Amino acid sequence: MKKVLVTLFFAFISLNCFAQGTTAGRFTVYPEESSKDSLILCGRTVNIQGYFNIANTLDLQNNSNSENETVIIFHYELGLYSREPSEDDVSMYVDNKKLKPFQTKTDDHSYIDFYYKFKLPKGQFKLFYSMDDDGSSLGGPSTCFIQETDEEKWIFSDKYEENIYISITNSYVEVENGAFTILGNGKKDGNTFFLKSGSLFSKSKMDLGISIRCSSLNNGHSGGSGLPVLPYSAKKIQSATEYIYEFVTAARIIEYELFGDYEHAPFEELIELLKQMDKNQLRLFRNSFYAKNDYVFKDSSLNNFFSSALCYIPDKSVTVDKIKKEKHEKILIEMIQAAEKGESPEAVFDKYRE
């Protein structure tokens, strides 16, 4: 049995909210130096469910005759605006036995470590660890970044196998160094996937240093402040994917403007964008709502245009009356229709101001 560098057991999982410019979430699990040579890593399963819930299951074998006491450290890097997680946010199990931390350490709000102690079971056993985070510490689940980095040498089973499941629905997932297949409803373009439902799945014999970037269609584009941001020119919106994404962004701007507690600039940019668009652009922008909901258009030109969008998965069972419009989406569609008629989109919005 040879020793190799294992990036898997010491998996660093970082969640970066790019829209906010903050960092949160780094997971590290390892035994003490005295017990590392007694363990064989046989396999690992990663379940990514939502942007802030990542669970790891490690299949291990204690190859020694002793049951050494082992310390596990759960290491969490804190972003500038992150809250410190409590021990209730972290789950750590050996087989079906839940562990309680015996110690925590923190340093000037830059990281927090949870220490767990247990006796190594003889033979094969499973180590499960995860962290639950609703995203409130990041200011919103806009994007996430998952990266694996090297740590130390371990005994690595010749039959080692890794399984990764990504279940982040209605989202774009860009992967590097991994061969993923869609288990469910989605589309693929190169190394980018759009997952409507189900999971992406990858199985490999060795760690490839897989990097994964995810972004939710529901969030649209955000700037450094976290507020939705539209392109400064209508000419910047060309592809079907861009039309759908910017419709979502514009709908968020309407939602924020209704609350009245946010900067007014994004709304002014939306009005300017609608004024720049010609009738064909406005028509595509309005129908982006229906493409987002996978409606099959009666107009072949619309079907042909939106078929190129990674996030458009035509569904003949979807009818106009089945598509639910949120209030901010309804308002945006009415504003676009007003612009198509040469009327004021601002006047439409003013009717809904509270």
C-alpha positions as CSV (number, residue, x, y, z in Angstrom):
1,M,0.0,0.0,0.0
2,K,1.6,3.2,-1.1
3,K,1.3,6.6,0.5
4,V,0.2,9.5,-1.7
5,L,-0.8,13.1,-1.2
6,V,-4.5,13.1,-0.5
7,T,-6.4,16.2,-1.2
8,L,-9.7,14.6,-0.3
9,F,-9.5,13.8,3.4
10,F,-8.3,17.2,4.1
11,A,-10.8,18.8,1.8
12,F,-10.9,22.6,2.0
13,I,-14.3,23.8,0.9
14,S,-14.5,27.5,0.5
15,L,-17.8,29.4,-0.1
16,N,-17.1,32.8,-1.7
17,C,-20.0,35.2,-2.1
18,F,-18.5,37.0,-5.1
19,A,-21.3,39.5,-5.3
20,Q,-20.5,40.6,-1.7
21,G,-16.8,40.2,-2.0
22,T,-16.6,38.2,1.2
23,T,-15.3,34.8,2.1
24,A,-16.8,32.2,4.4
25,G,-16.6,28.5,5.0
26,R,-13.5,26.4,5.1
27,F,-13.7,22.8,6.3
28,T,-10.7,20.7,7.5
29,V,-10.8,17.3,9.1
30,Y,-7.7,15.4,10.2
31,P,-6.5,13.0,13.0
32,E,-3.5,13.7,15.1
33,E,0.0,12.8,13.9
34,S,0.0,9.8,16.2
35,S,-2.9,8.0,14.5
36,K,-2.6,9.0,10.9
37,D,-0.6,6.0,9.7
38,S,-3.3,3.6,11.1
39,L,-6.0,4.9,8.8
40,I,-6.7,3.9,5.2
41,L,-8.9,6.3,3.2
42,C,-11.2,4.0,1.1
43,G,-13.6,6.5,-0.4
44,R,-15.4,9.8,-0.1
45,T,-18.8,11.1,-1.0
46,V,-19.6,14.8,-1.2
47,N,-23.2,16.1,-1.2
48,I,-23.6,19.8,-2.1
49,Q,-27.2,20.8,-1.4
50,G,-27.8,24.5,-1.6
51,Y,-25.1,27.1,-1.6
52,F,-24.1,26.7,2.1
53,N,-24.8,23.1,2.9
54,I,-21.9,20.8,2.0
55,A,-21.7,17.3,3.6
56,N,-18.8,14.9,3.4
57,T,-18.8,11.2,4.1
58,L,-15.4,9.5,4.4
59,D,-15.1,5.7,4.2
60,L,-12.2,4.8,6.4
61,Q,-10.5,1.7,7.7
62,N,-8.5,1.4,10.9
63,N,-5.6,-0.8,9.9
64,S,-4.1,-1.0,13.4
65,N,-4.9,-3.3,16.3
66,S,-5.4,-0.4,18.7
67,E,-8.2,2.1,19.2
68,N,-6.2,5.3,19.4
69,E,-7.9,8.4,20.6
70,T,-8.1,10.8,17.8
71,V,-8.7,14.6,17.5
72,I,-10.7,16.0,14.7
73,I,-10.5,19.8,14.0
74,F,-13.3,21.5,12.1
75,H,-11.8,24.8,10.8
76,Y,-14.0,27.6,9.6
77,E,-12.6,30.7,7.9
78,L,-14.7,33.8,8.6
79,G,-15.3,36.5,6.1
80,L,-15.4,40.2,6.9
81,Y,-19.2,40.2,7.5
82,S,-19.6,36.5,8.6
83,R,-21.2,35.5,11.8
84,E,-19.3,33.0,13.9
85,P,-21.0,29.6,13.7
86,S,-22.1,27.9,16.8
87,E,-21.4,24.2,17.6
88,D,-25.1,23.5,16.7
89,D,-24.3,24.6,13.1
90,V,-21.6,21.8,12.7
91,S,-22.5,18.1,12.4
92,M,-19.8,15.6,13.1
93,Y,-20.5,11.8,13.3
94,V,-18.5,8.7,13.5
95,D,-20.7,6.0,12.1
96,N,-24.1,7.0,13.7
97,K,-22.6,8.5,16.8
98,K,-22.7,12.3,17.0
99,L,-19.7,14.0,18.5
100,K,-19.7,17.1,20.7
101,P,-16.8,19.5,20.5
102,F,-14.6,19.6,23.6
103,Q,-12.9,22.9,22.7
104,T,-13.2,25.9,20.3
105,K,-10.6,28.4,19.3
106,T,-11.0,31.7,17.5
107,D,-8.6,34.5,16.5
108,D,-9.8,38.1,16.0
109,H,-12.9,37.0,14.0
110,S,-10.7,35.5,11.2
111,Y,-11.4,31.9,11.9
112,I,-13.0,29.5,14.4
113,D,-11.9,25.9,15.1
114,F,-14.1,23.1,16.7
115,Y,-12.2,20.2,18.3
116,Y,-13.7,16.8,18.6
117,K,-12.3,13.7,20.3
118,F,-13.1,10.1,19.7
119,K,-11.6,6.6,19.7
120,L,-10.9,5.1,16.4
121,P,-13.3,2.1,15.7
122,K,-11.6,-1.1,14.6
123,G,-12.0,-2.1,11.0
124,Q,-14.1,0.0,8.6
125,F,-16.1,3.0,9.7
126,K,-17.6,6.2,8.3
127,L,-16.8,9.8,9.3
128,F,-19.5,12.3,8.4
129,Y,-19.1,16.1,8.7
130,S,-21.1,19.1,7.5
131,M,-22.0,22.6,8.2
132,D,-25.5,24.2,7.9
133,D,-25.6,27.8,6.9
134,D,-28.6,29.7,5.5
135,G,-26.3,32.2,3.8
136,S,-27.3,35.0,6.2
137,S,-23.6,35.4,7.1
138,L,-22.7,36.2,3.5
139,G,-25.6,38.6,2.7
140,G,-27.3,36.2,0.3
141,P,-26.5,33.0,-1.6
142,S,-25.3,34.5,-4.8
143,T,-22.4,32.3,-5.8
144,C,-20.2,29.7,-4.3
145,F,-16.7,28.4,-5.0
146,I,-15.5,25.0,-3.9
147,Q,-11.9,24.1,-4.1
148,E,-9.8,21.2,-2.9
149,T,-6.2,21.7,-1.8
150,D,-3.3,19.4,-0.8
151,E,-2.5,18.8,2.9
152,E,-0.5,15.8,4.1
153,K,0.5,12.2,3.1
154,W,-2.0,9.5,3.9
155,I,-2.4,5.8,3.2
156,F,-4.7,5.7,0.2
157,S,-6.6,2.6,-0.8
158,D,-5.9,1.2,-4.3
159,K,-9.7,0.9,-4.6
160,Y,-10.3,4.5,-3.6
161,E,-13.4,6.1,-5.2
162,E,-14.9,9.5,-5.0
163,N,-18.5,10.5,-5.6
164,I,-19.7,14.1,-5.8
165,Y,-23.3,15.1,-6.0
166,I,-24.3,18.7,-6.7
167,S,-28.0,19.4,-6.0
168,I,-28.3,23.2,-6.6
169,T,-31.4,23.6,-8.6
170,N,-32.2,26.4,-11.2
171,S,-28.5,27.2,-11.2
172,Y,-25.5,27.4,-13.4
173,V,-22.6,25.2,-12.4
174,E,-19.1,25.6,-13.9
175,V,-16.6,22.8,-13.2
176,E,-12.9,22.4,-13.8
177,N,-11.0,19.0,-13.9
178,G,-14.1,16.9,-13.3
179,A,-16.3,14.8,-15.6
180,F,-19.9,15.3,-14.5
181,T,-23.1,13.9,-15.8
182,I,-26.7,15.2,-15.3
183,L,-29.0,13.1,-13.1
184,G,-32.2,15.0,-13.7
185,N,-33.3,17.9,-15.8
186,G,-30.6,20.2,-17.2
187,K,-28.3,21.2,-20.2
188,K,-24.6,21.2,-20.8
189,D,-22.4,23.6,-22.8
190,G,-18.7,22.7,-22.5
191,N,-17.8,22.7,-18.8
192,T,-20.8,24.7,-17.8
193,F,-24.1,23.1,-16.8
194,F,-27.5,24.5,-16.1
195,L,-29.4,22.3,-13.5
196,K,-33.1,22.7,-13.4
197,S,-33.7,19.8,-11.0
198,G,-31.9,16.7,-9.8
199,S,-28.1,16.5,-9.4
200,L,-24.8,16.6,-11.2
201,F,-22.8,13.5,-10.5
202,S,-19.1,12.7,-10.8
203,K,-17.3,9.5,-10.0
204,S,-13.5,9.2,-10.1
205,K,-10.7,7.0,-8.8
206,M,-8.4,9.9,-7.9
207,D,-8.9,13.5,-6.8
208,L,-8.5,15.9,-9.7
209,G,-8.4,19.1,-7.8
210,I,-12.0,19.8,-8.9
211,S,-13.1,23.4,-8.8
212,I,-16.8,24.3,-8.9
213,R,-18.4,27.6,-9.3
214,C,-22.2,28.0,-8.9
215,S,-24.6,30.9,-9.5
216,S,-28.3,30.9,-9.1
217,L,-30.5,32.1,-12.0
218,N,-32.9,33.5,-9.4
219,N,-30.3,36.1,-8.3
220,G,-29.4,37.7,-11.6
221,H,-26.3,40.0,-11.7
222,S,-25.1,41.8,-8.6
223,G,-22.5,44.4,-8.1
224,G,-20.0,44.8,-5.3
225,S,-22.6,46.3,-3.0
226,G,-24.8,43.2,-3.5
227,L,-27.5,45.2,-5.4
228,P,-28.7,44.0,-8.8
229,V,-26.8,45.7,-11.7
230,L,-27.8,45.9,-15.3
231,P,-25.5,46.6,-18.3
232,Y,-25.1,50.2,-19.1
233,S,-26.1,49.7,-22.7
234,A,-28.9,47.7,-24.3
235,K,-26.3,46.7,-27.0
236,K,-24.5,44.6,-24.3
237,I,-27.5,42.2,-24.1
238,Q,-27.3,40.0,-27.2
239,S,-27.6,36.3,-26.4
240,A,-30.8,34.5,-25.2
241,T,-29.0,33.6,-21.9
242,E,-28.2,37.3,-21.4
243,Y,-31.8,38.3,-22.0
244,I,-33.1,35.8,-19.5
245,Y,-30.5,36.7,-16.9
246,E,-31.1,40.4,-17.2
247,F,-34.8,40.0,-17.0
248,V,-34.2,38.3,-13.6
249,T,-31.9,41.1,-12.6
250,A,-34.5,43.8,-13.7
251,A,-37.2,42.0,-11.7
252,R,-35.0,42.1,-8.6
253,I,-34.5,45.9,-9.1
254,I,-38.3,46.3,-9.2
255,E,-38.7,44.3,-6.0
256,Y,-36.1,46.4,-4.2
257,E,-37.6,49.7,-5.5
258,L,-41.0,48.6,-4.1
259,F,-39.5,48.4,-0.7
260,G,-37.9,51.8,-1.0
261,D,-35.0,51.0,1.3
262,Y,-32.3,50.7,-1.3
263,E,-30.4,52.9,-3.6
264,H,-32.5,54.4,-6.4
265,A,-29.7,54.2,-9.0
266,P,-30.4,50.6,-10.3
267,F,-34.1,51.6,-11.0
268,E,-33.0,54.7,-13.0
269,E,-30.6,52.4,-14.9
270,L,-33.5,50.1,-15.7
271,I,-35.6,52.9,-17.0
272,E,-32.7,54.1,-19.2
273,L,-32.2,50.6,-20.5
274,L,-35.9,50.2,-21.5
275,K,-35.7,53.6,-23.3
276,Q,-32.6,52.4,-25.3
277,M,-34.2,49.1,-26.5
278,D,-35.9,48.9,-29.8
279,K,-39.2,47.1,-30.3
280,N,-37.6,43.8,-31.1
281,Q,-35.3,44.0,-28.0
282,L,-38.3,44.8,-25.8
283,R,-40.2,41.9,-27.3
284,L,-37.3,39.5,-26.5
285,F,-36.9,41.0,-23.0
286,R,-40.6,40.6,-22.2
287,N,-40.7,37.0,-23.4
288,S,-37.6,36.2,-21.4
289,F,-39.9,35.7,-18.5
290,Y,-41.7,32.9,-20.3
291,A,-38.4,31.3,-21.5
292,K,-37.2,31.3,-17.9
293,N,-40.2,29.2,-17.1
294,D,-39.6,26.8,-20.1
295,Y,-42.7,27.8,-22.0
296,V,-42.8,26.5,-25.6
297,F,-43.6,29.5,-27.8
298,K,-46.2,29.4,-30.5
299,D,-43.9,31.8,-32.5
300,S,-41.1,29.7,-34.0
301,S,-38.8,32.7,-34.1
302,L,-38.9,33.0,-30.3
303,N,-38.4,29.2,-29.9
304,N,-35.4,29.4,-32.2
305,F,-33.9,32.4,-30.3
306,F,-34.3,31.1,-26.8
307,S,-33.3,27.5,-27.7
308,S,-29.7,28.6,-27.5
309,A,-30.0,29.6,-23.9
310,L,-28.5,27.1,-21.5
311,C,-31.2,27.8,-19.0
312,Y,-34.1,27.2,-21.4
313,I,-35.4,23.7,-21.3
314,P,-38.7,23.6,-23.3
315,D,-41.6,21.9,-21.5
316,K,-44.8,21.4,-23.5
317,S,-46.8,20.9,-20.3
318,V,-46.1,24.5,-19.3
319,T,-49.0,26.8,-20.2
320,V,-49.3,30.6,-19.8
321,D,-52.0,30.2,-17.1
322,K,-49.8,27.8,-15.1
323,I,-46.9,30.2,-14.9
324,K,-47.0,32.2,-11.6
325,K,-46.0,35.8,-11.9
326,E,-44.6,37.4,-8.7
327,K,-45.7,41.0,-8.2
328,H,-42.3,42.5,-9.3
329,E,-42.3,40.3,-12.4
330,K,-45.8,41.4,-13.3
331,I,-44.9,45.1,-12.9
332,L,-41.8,44.6,-15.0
333,I,-43.7,43.0,-17.9
334,E,-46.2,45.9,-17.8
335,M,-43.4,48.4,-17.9
336,I,-41.9,46.6,-20.9
337,Q,-45.3,46.6,-22.6
338,A,-45.6,50.3,-22.0
339,A,-42.2,50.9,-23.6
340,E,-43.2,48.8,-26.6
341,K,-46.2,51.2,-27.1
342,G,-44.0,54.3,-26.7
343,E,-45.5,55.1,-23.3
344,S,-43.7,55.8,-20.0
345,P,-42.6,52.7,-18.0
346,E,-42.1,55.0,-15.0
347,A,-45.8,55.9,-15.0
348,V,-46.6,52.1,-14.8
349,F,-44.4,51.7,-11.8
350,D,-45.8,54.7,-10.1
351,K,-49.2,53.1,-9.9
352,Y,-47.7,50.4,-7.7
353,R,-45.8,52.6,-5.3
354,E,-47.1,52.3,-1.7
